[in-house]
Amino acid sequence: MATTQKWARGTADSAMTSELNSLANNSNAVKASALALTTSGYVLGEVELVVTFGSTPTANTSVSVWFLREIDGTNYEDGSGSIIPARNPDVVLPIRATTSAQRIIKQCVLPPGDFKPLVRNEGTGQAFAASGNTLKIRPITLQSV
């Protein structure tokens, strides 16, 4: 008998909250502790950014997200509040030129194991609002039904 498979969404984890408040233009925020997703067996994921700007951001700009990986459980790849990783972002989230709250969701590949999200306010010309900004990550797994 053939097995049917489907993509199943896991639990959404609040990856970053207060770390994103008042994030200045062309600045980085990184989660201090590693994110260990509660869903096992994931390959893909969804990233959701909720962000508000006090003043209108520049049109056609973005927020970039890197997943800082580790290979030994201790040492994470380069990236910090002042260091941009030397590789392309894992996710680029386009920003609209509005002061209204924005909710952007994109699908991406998630790294295996623990990782630390790094968010960069990429040339928007404005800081994030002082509160209410969040980054959530939801793993997606392939399941047999």
Disulfide bonds with the S-S distance in Angstrom:
none
